[in-house]
Amino acid sequence: MNLHDNDSAGRLITRDREPPFLEPWHAQALAMASLLVSSGQISPVSWTNALGAAIRASGENGTADDSESYFIAVLSAIEALLADSGKVSKAELHEREHAWEEAYLRTPHGQPVTLD
């Protein structure tokens, strides 16, 4: 990605002419990772290692090498680091994932998904 390339609206674009974040959660995931590192909750080295491992695992599973798989790897790395550090349990992560899934399934198309 060349961060100096802009489209006609002034938005950042990648080399393949797509915006760097195709979905709001992509930006939110990177923002969470940045906050966790900058606040000292996880070290930069731990973050780099975890993200690299998640990306490698994604490739080994035959997942397409695209923007979506990258941001899924970002989420996976965040979850792994928080679970490994004891800041959140795997059970809590599992519960939250299912709560979001249920909220998504009951939300009418076009409406924002929210948790109760």
C-alpha positions in Angstrom: 0.0 0.0 0.0 1.3 3.4 -0.9 -0.1 5.7 1.8 0.5 8.8 -0.4 -1.9 7.6 -3.1 -5.3 9.2 -2.8 -8.5 8.7 -4.8 -10.6 11.6 -6.0 -12.3 11.9 -2.6 -9.0 12.1 -0.8 -9.2 8.7 0.8 -6.2 6.4 1.2 -6.1 3.5 -1.3 -4.0 0.4 -1.7 -2.0 -0.6 -4.7 -5.0 -2.6 -6.1 -7.1 0.6 -5.8 -9.2 -0.6 -2.9 -9.5 1.4 0.4 -7.2 0.1 3.1 -10.3 -0.9 5.3 -13.1 -2.6 3.4 -15.2 -2.9 6.6 -15.4 -0.7 9.7 -14.3 -3.6 11.9 -11.0 -3.8 9.9 -10.0 -0.4 11.2 -11.4 -1.1 14.7 -9.3 -4.3 14.9 -6.1 -2.5 14.0 -7.0 0.3 16.4 -7.5 -2.2 19.2 -4.1 -3.7 18.5 -2.5 -0.3 18.4 -4.1 0.7 21.7 -3.0 -2.6 23.4 0.6 -2.1 22.3 0.7 1.7 23.0 -0.8 1.1 26.5 1.7 -1.6 27.3 -0.9 -4.3 27.6 1.0 -6.3 25.0 4.6 -5.8 23.8 5.4 -4.8 20.3 7.5 -8.0 19.9 4.6 -10.1 21.2 2.2 -8.4 18.8 4.5 -8.9 15.8 5.1 -12.6 16.7 1.4 -13.3 17.2 0.3 -11.5 14.0 3.0 -13.3 12.0 1.9 -16.7 13.5 -1.8 -16.0 12.7 -1.0 -15.0 9.1 1.2 -18.1 8.6 -1.6 -20.3 10.1 -4.1 -18.7 7.7 -1.9 -19.5 4.8 -1.3 -23.1 6.0 -5.1 -23.6 6.2 -5.5 -22.6 2.5 -7.1 -19.3 3.3 -7.0 -16.8 0.5 -4.3 -14.1 0.8 -6.6 -11.1 0.8 -7.7 -8.2 3.0 -10.3 -10.2 4.8 -8.0 -13.0 5.8 -5.4 -10.4 7.0 -7.9 -8.7 9.4 -9.2 -12.1 10.6 -5.5 -12.9 11.4 -5.3 -9.5 13.3 -8.4 -10.5 15.4 -7.0 -14.0 15.9 -3.7 -12.6 17.1 -5.4 -10.1 19.5 -7.6 -12.9 20.9 -4.6 -15.3 21.4 -2.5 -12.6 23.1 -5.3 -11.7 25.5 -6.1 -15.3 26.3 -2.5 -16.3 26.8 -1.9 -13.3 29.1 -5.0 -14.2 31.2 -6.6 -10.9 30.5 -9.6 -12.7 29.0 -10.4 -16.4 29.1 -11.0 -18.5 26.0 -14.5 -19.1 27.4 -15.2 -15.4 27.6 -14.0 -15.0 24.0 -16.3 -17.9 23.0 -19.2 -16.4 24.8 -18.7 -12.9 23.2 -18.4 -14.5 19.7 -21.7 -16.2 20.1 -23.4 -13.1 21.5 -22.3 -11.2 18.4 -23.4 -14.0 16.2 -26.9 -14.0 17.8 -27.1 -10.3 17.6 -26.1 -10.4 13.9 -28.7 -13.0 13.1 -31.6 -11.1 14.8 -30.7 -7.7 13.3 -32.7 -6.6 10.3 -30.7 -6.1 7.1 -29.2 -2.7 6.9 -29.4 -2.0 10.6 -26.4 -1.7 12.9 -25.6 -4.8 15.0 -25.6 -4.2 18.7 -25.3 -6.3 21.8 -27.9 -6.0 24.6 
